């Protein structure tokens, strides 16, 4: 009787050990996915805010940029933070609408994220109306817990 009770006790201990290992793994994976989900939501919120501020020609858009941001425009322009700020505040380009048509890719790795998306843009450039569909690659960096646009390259789609 004592041999079988000993085996039952050992079996029970093994079962408990396996159960708690499994429980720990589930909690770890769930916690990781929750954190990743929060990061995705925070990033998508910044992307949405970027489009809204651009569409409203609101200079608060500058708060979304990393200090060393780089813009590659579909017409070949390359701008840094100061170049973008000067042109944006001067009204050289005025946006009427910025609409995301498709989110093609979103990847997060540590403090970096890349987003590929298709947007439709309408506005005025030097008082000339423009309308275009763009494929955009954006690189975002998390600085002090906040996603900031670090680099953006757009290509015109015909």
N, C-alpha and C positions, 0 to 999 in steps of 0.2 A: 504494500500500500504506500509506503513512504517513497519507494522508487517512482511509482507512477505519479504521486503528488509532486515530487521533485521535477519530473519532466513536465508536468502541467504548469508548474510555476515558471520553469525556464521557457516553455512555449509561450506562456502569457507575457513574460518579459520581452521576448522576441517580437511578439505581435504588437505590444505597446511601443517598443522601440521603432518598429516599422511604421506604425500609425503616426507617431509624433514626427518622424522624419518626413513622411508624406505631408502631414499638416504644415510643417515648417516650409516645405517646398511650395505648397499651394499658396501660403501666405506671402512668401518671397515673390513668386511669379505674379500674384495678384497685386502686390504693392508696387512691383516694377511696372506692370502694365498701367496701373493707375497713375503713376508718376509720368510715364511716357504719354498717356492720354492727356494729362494736364499740360504737358509741354506742347503737344500738337494743338490743343485748344488755344493756348496762349499765342502760339505762332500764327495760327489762322486768324486770330483776332487782330494781330498786328498787320497782317496782309490786308485784311478788310479795311482797317483804319487807314492804311496807306492809300488804297484806292479812293476811299471817301474824301480824304483830305486833298488828294490830288484833284479830284473832280470838283471840289469846292474852292480850289485855288487857295487853300488855307496854309499859311506859313508854319502852322504847328506841325506840318509834315516833317520839318527839319528835325524835330525831336525823335523821330523814328530812325534816324540815320546814325550809323557809326561815324566818328570823326574822320575816318579815312575811307569813307564810302567812295565807290567808283561806279559811274553810269556809262554804259555803252549803248548809245541810241541806234535805232534802226537806220538812220541816215549817215552813220559813221562818226558822229560826235562822241567824244569821250569827255566826261565831266567829273571833277572831284566835288567835294562838299561845297566849297566856296563858289565854284562855277555854277552849280545847280542853284544855290541860294540866290546869287545875283540875277540869273535869268528868271527864276521863279518869282522873285519879289518885284522885278521890273515889269512883269506882265508880257514878256517876250512871247511866252507860250501861255495860253489860257485854255484850260480844259473845260469842256461842257459835260462830258460823260466818260467814265472809265468803268467798264463792266467786264468782270471775269466770265468767260464763256466755258472754260474747262480747266480743271486742275488735273494735270497729267502725272505729276510725281511730287511726293513730299518725303524727304528722308532727313532724319535727325541722327547725328553722331556726336556725342559729347556736347560741346557748346556750339556746334555748327549745324546748320540746316540748309538744305537746298530745295527749292521749289521750282517746278516747271509748270507753266500755265499759259493759257491762251486768253488774251484780253482784247476787247474792242474799245477803241479810243476815238473820241471826237473832240474837236476844239478849234482854236485859232492860233496860227503861228504868224506873227507880224501882220495881223489882221486878214490873213488868208485862211479860209476854212480847210480843215483837214479831217479825214476819217480813215482809220486803218485798223486792221486786225494784226495783232502782234503775238509772236511766240516769245515768251519771256522766261529767262533763267534768273532766279534771285538766290543769292547766298546771304543767309542771315547768321548773325553771331549773338550768342547770349552774353550780355555784359551786365554784371551785377543783378542777375536774375531776370533781365528784360531782353527780349529779342530786338535787335537793331539790324537794319538793312546794311549789309557790308559791301555788296556788289550786285549789279543788275545789268544784264545784257538782253537787248531786244532785237528781234529780227522781224521784218515785215513779211506777212503772209499774203499771197495774192489770191 
